Amino acid sequence: MTDLENAGFSNTDDQANQLRLLTSADFDSFAKSLSDEDNEWLKRQGFTCSSGQFAWLQSGEVIVGWDGKDDLNTLGHLPMALPEGLYKIDSSTTDLQLIGWGMGCYQFQRYSKASRKPATLYVGDAEKRQRVFNSVLATFFTRDLINTPAQDMAPSHLQAEAEALADQFGASINATIGDALLDMECGAIHAVGRAADDAPRLLDIRWGDPSHPKVTIVGKGVTFDSGGLNMKPSGGMRQMKKDMGGAAIAMGLGYLVMSQQLPIRLRLLVPAAENSVSGNAFRPGDVLHTHKGLTVEIDNTDAEGRLLLCDALSIASDEKPELIVDYATLTGSARSAVGAEIAAMFCNDNKVAEDISSNSVEQDDPVWRMPLHKGYDYMLKSKVADLVNSAATPYAGAVSAALFLQRFVEDTPWVHFDVMAFNTRNRPARAEGGEAMALRSVYQYLEKRYGQS
């Protein structure tokens, strides 16, 4: 795991340069308090106090233009823009602003060295520093999993990561691998992954006091998606290392829950498979037997993520937890609806949906609720099985996928996130590459709901 300094934080302020946030409304009065030399110095740097600008005073103090909002952008651009070194800021800086600083320090370094170290920020409050650090590490962990190519993130590698996560926090883990999935009646997970050399598996992590409220997190772990026999075109396959982004976010959320010792009984289910092609690959027209007992006719082998999730959601529902949350890079339709930077959310409980939406605003972690429109159930009808895995119509693909998953959830509050799990452009605190979308929104919801238990 990343250490404190590489996440951009320090527990000492020895010789630290001061950072000062300043809105444009306050700039004129602030400028009047400066010497003529400092004002000239700011002028030479072209500083107008626009949001995101920064400039130096002769004393070494750094003035940062700020729009007055509490978000990731406040400090997220600074760690790689400021010179390497130690900085400090007013103690009133919020957790979210500090998380933005930490997220802005991220660099994927598995295959190449970082070009430089991030600037480091002193946070004097030890409890606040650890809380922020845990959130940043959860994001780094998620991003690293997503950014790692399939050669080093096959189902067995994902299992190793899950085992290390469980070991770090004293959680139990069980892995059901290959044909053993059939003994568990997980025919859907097995079918998706049976063509790959690295066998499909279901990872099951449990943590926490059994007397605490049960919460189950599920993540789609397709470590690479060729599309199967309905093979993707080359452009659609290029970034499919990220198709296990749902599993990565679920594991990142699990990391944050456990590191913060949230008083819940956590279960983390990760169905993992590579959707590959060989002589035993599952085919369009095949009928799969699922854990719930429903039969599923395959319309398209590239609609495989919902097949992993349906068995896992059925298993999760059997235990009747208080809440089930799943994450998946499921449909292009969701990206068409909300774009790449918002998590599409489906939920069968209005209060849960409203609370998560509210927390998403507070956490600068955008989600947007989509409808579980029952009128579209006709899209899932099959002539030979209980349902098809993919609707024949191009319309409402994200909705029909969510309705498919809902068939496998029994009388339990359930939230489904259809996410990109990947930043397509560089932004403050959000580097291009893997992203932990809707992680902080759900964590804050859980903390508010269960943190006082």
CORTA-V922503 format. One record per residue. N is the residue number from 1. BURIAL is I if it has 16 or more other C-alpha atoms within 10 Angstrom, else O. Layout:
n=N burial=BURIAL
n=N burial=BURIAL
//
This chain:
n=1 burial=O
n=2 burial=O
n=3 burial=O
n=4 burial=I
n=5 burial=I
n=6 burial=I
n=7 burial=I
n=8 burial=I
n=9 burial=I
n=10 burial=I
n=11 burial=O
n=12 burial=O
n=13 burial=I
n=14 burial=O
n=15 burial=O
n=16 burial=I
n=17 burial=I
n=18 burial=I
n=19 burial=I
n=20 burial=I
n=21 burial=I
n=22 burial=I
n=23 burial=I
n=24 burial=I
n=25 burial=O
n=26 burial=O
n=27 burial=O
n=28 burial=O
n=29 burial=O
n=30 burial=O
n=31 burial=O
n=32 burial=O
n=33 burial=O
n=34 burial=O
n=35 burial=O
n=36 burial=O
n=37 burial=O
n=38 burial=I
n=39 burial=I
n=40 burial=O
n=41 burial=I
n=42 burial=I
n=43 burial=O
n=44 burial=O
n=45 burial=O
n=46 burial=O
n=47 burial=I
n=48 burial=O
n=49 burial=I
n=50 burial=O
n=51 burial=I
n=52 burial=I
n=53 burial=I
n=54 burial=I
n=55 burial=I
n=56 burial=I
n=57 burial=O
n=58 burial=O
n=59 burial=O
n=60 burial=O
n=61 burial=I
n=62 burial=I
n=63 burial=I
n=64 burial=I
n=65 burial=I
n=66 burial=I
n=67 burial=I
n=68 burial=O
n=69 burial=O
n=70 burial=I
n=71 burial=I
n=72 burial=I
n=73 burial=I
n=74 burial=I
n=75 burial=I
n=76 burial=I
n=77 burial=I
n=78 burial=I
n=79 burial=I
n=80 burial=I
n=81 burial=O
n=82 burial=I
n=83 burial=O
n=84 burial=O
n=85 burial=O
n=86 burial=I
n=87 burial=I
n=88 burial=I
n=89 burial=I
n=90 burial=O
n=91 burial=O
n=92 burial=O
n=93 burial=O
n=94 burial=O
n=95 burial=I
n=96 burial=I
n=97 burial=I
n=98 burial=I
n=99 burial=I
n=100 burial=I
n=101 burial=I
n=102 burial=I
n=103 burial=I
n=104 burial=I
n=105 burial=I
n=106 burial=I
n=107 burial=I
n=108 burial=I
n=109 burial=O
n=110 burial=O
n=111 burial=O
n=112 burial=O
n=113 burial=O
n=114 burial=O
n=115 burial=O
n=116 burial=O
n=117 burial=I
n=118 burial=I
n=119 burial=I
n=120 burial=I
n=121 burial=I
n=122 burial=I
n=123 burial=I
n=124 burial=I
n=125 burial=O
n=126 burial=O
n=127 burial=O
n=128 burial=O
n=129 burial=I
n=130 burial=I
n=131 burial=O
n=132 burial=I
n=133 burial=I
n=134 burial=I
n=135 burial=I
n=136 burial=I
n=137 burial=I
n=138 burial=I
n=139 burial=I
n=140 burial=I
n=141 burial=I
n=142 burial=I
n=143 burial=I
n=144 burial=I
n=145 burial=I
n=146 burial=I
n=147 burial=I
n=148 burial=I
n=149 burial=I
n=150 burial=I
n=151 burial=O
n=152 burial=O
n=153 burial=I
n=154 burial=I
n=155 burial=I
n=156 burial=I
n=157 burial=I
n=158 burial=I
n=159 burial=I
n=160 burial=O
n=161 burial=I
n=162 burial=I
n=163 burial=I
n=164 burial=O
n=165 burial=I
n=166 burial=I
n=167 burial=O
n=168 burial=O
n=169 burial=O
n=170 burial=O
n=171 burial=I
n=172 burial=O
n=173 burial=I
n=174 burial=O
n=175 burial=I
n=176 burial=I
n=177 burial=I
n=178 burial=I
n=179 burial=I
n=180 burial=O
n=181 burial=I
n=182 burial=I
n=183 burial=O
n=184 burial=O
n=185 burial=I
n=186 burial=I
n=187 burial=I
n=188 burial=I
n=189 burial=I
n=190 burial=I
n=191 burial=I
n=192 burial=I
n=193 burial=I
n=194 burial=I
n=195 burial=I
n=196 burial=I
n=197 burial=O
n=198 burial=I
n=199 burial=I
n=200 burial=I
n=201 burial=I
n=202 burial=I
n=203 burial=I
n=204 burial=I
n=205 burial=I
n=206 burial=I
n=207 burial=I
n=208 burial=I
n=209 burial=O
n=210 burial=O
n=211 burial=O
n=212 burial=O
n=213 burial=I
n=214 burial=I
n=215 burial=I
n=216 burial=I
n=217 burial=I
n=218 burial=I
n=219 burial=I
n=220 burial=I
n=221 burial=I
n=222 burial=I
n=223 burial=I
n=224 burial=I
n=225 burial=I
n=226 burial=I
n=227 burial=I
n=228 burial=I
n=229 burial=I
n=230 burial=O
n=231 burial=I
n=232 burial=O
n=233 burial=O
n=234 burial=O
n=235 burial=O
n=236 burial=O
n=237 burial=O
n=238 burial=O
n=239 burial=O
n=240 burial=I
n=241 burial=I
n=242 burial=I
n=243 burial=I
n=244 burial=I
n=245 burial=I
n=246 burial=I
n=247 burial=I
n=248 burial=I
n=249 burial=I
n=250 burial=I
n=251 burial=I
n=252 burial=I
n=253 burial=I
n=254 burial=I
n=255 burial=I
n=256 burial=I
n=257 burial=I
n=258 burial=I
n=259 burial=I
n=260 burial=O
n=261 burial=O
n=262 burial=I
n=263 burial=I
n=264 burial=I
n=265 burial=I
n=266 burial=I
n=267 burial=I
n=268 burial=I
n=269 burial=I
n=270 burial=I
n=271 burial=I
n=272 burial=I
n=273 burial=I
n=274 burial=I
n=275 burial=I
n=276 burial=I
n=277 burial=I
n=278 burial=O
n=279 burial=O
n=280 burial=O
n=281 burial=I
n=282 burial=I
n=283 burial=I
n=284 burial=I
n=285 burial=O
n=286 burial=O
n=287 burial=I
n=288 burial=I
n=289 burial=I
n=290 burial=I
n=291 burial=I
n=292 burial=I
n=293 burial=O
n=294 burial=O
n=295 burial=I
n=296 burial=I
n=297 burial=I
n=298 burial=I
n=299 burial=I
n=300 burial=I
n=301 burial=I
n=302 burial=I
n=303 burial=I
n=304 burial=I
n=305 burial=I
n=306 burial=I
n=307 burial=I
n=308 burial=I
n=309 burial=I
n=310 burial=I
n=311 burial=I
n=312 burial=I
n=313 burial=I
n=314 burial=I
n=315 burial=I
n=316 burial=I
n=317 burial=I
n=318 burial=O
n=319 burial=O
n=320 burial=I
n=321 burial=I
n=322 burial=O
n=323 burial=I
n=324 burial=I
n=325 burial=I
n=326 burial=I
n=327 burial=I
n=328 burial=I
n=329 burial=I
n=330 burial=I
n=331 burial=I
n=332 burial=O
n=333 burial=I
n=334 burial=I
n=335 burial=I
n=336 burial=O
n=337 burial=O
n=338 burial=I
n=339 burial=O
n=340 burial=I
n=341 burial=I
n=342 burial=I
n=343 burial=I
n=344 burial=I
n=345 burial=I
n=346 burial=I
n=347 burial=I
n=348 burial=I
n=349 burial=O
n=350 burial=O
n=351 burial=O
n=352 burial=I
n=353 burial=I
n=354 burial=O
n=355 burial=I
n=356 burial=I
n=357 burial=I
n=358 burial=I
n=359 burial=I
n=360 burial=I
n=361 burial=O
n=362 burial=I
n=363 burial=I
n=364 burial=I
n=365 burial=I
n=366 burial=I
n=367 burial=I
n=368 burial=I
n=369 burial=I
n=370 burial=I
n=371 burial=I
n=372 burial=I
n=373 burial=O
n=374 burial=O
n=375 burial=O
n=376 burial=O
n=377 burial=O
n=378 burial=O
n=379 burial=I
n=380 burial=I
n=381 burial=I
n=382 burial=I
n=383 burial=O
n=384 burial=O
n=385 burial=I
n=386 burial=O
n=387 burial=I
n=388 burial=I
n=389 burial=I
n=390 burial=I
n=391 burial=I
n=392 burial=O
n=393 burial=O
n=394 burial=O
n=395 burial=O
n=396 burial=I
n=397 burial=I
n=398 burial=I
n=399 burial=I
n=400 burial=I
n=401 burial=I
n=402 burial=I
n=403 burial=I
n=404 burial=I
n=405 burial=I
n=406 burial=I
n=407 burial=O
n=408 burial=I
n=409 burial=I
n=410 burial=I
n=411 burial=O
n=412 burial=I
n=413 burial=I
n=414 burial=I
n=415 burial=I
n=416 burial=I
n=417 burial=I
n=418 burial=I
n=419 burial=I
n=420 burial=I
n=421 burial=I
n=422 burial=I
n=423 burial=I
n=424 burial=O
n=425 burial=O
n=426 burial=O
n=427 burial=O
n=428 burial=I
n=429 burial=I
n=430 burial=I
n=431 burial=I
n=432 burial=O
n=433 burial=I
n=434 burial=I
n=435 burial=I
n=436 burial=I
n=437 burial=I
n=438 burial=I
n=439 burial=I
n=440 burial=I
n=441 burial=I
n=442 burial=I
n=443 burial=I
n=444 burial=I
n=445 burial=I
n=446 burial=I
n=447 burial=I
n=448 burial=O
n=449 burial=O
n=450 burial=O
n=451 burial=O
n=452 burial=O
n=453 burial=O
//
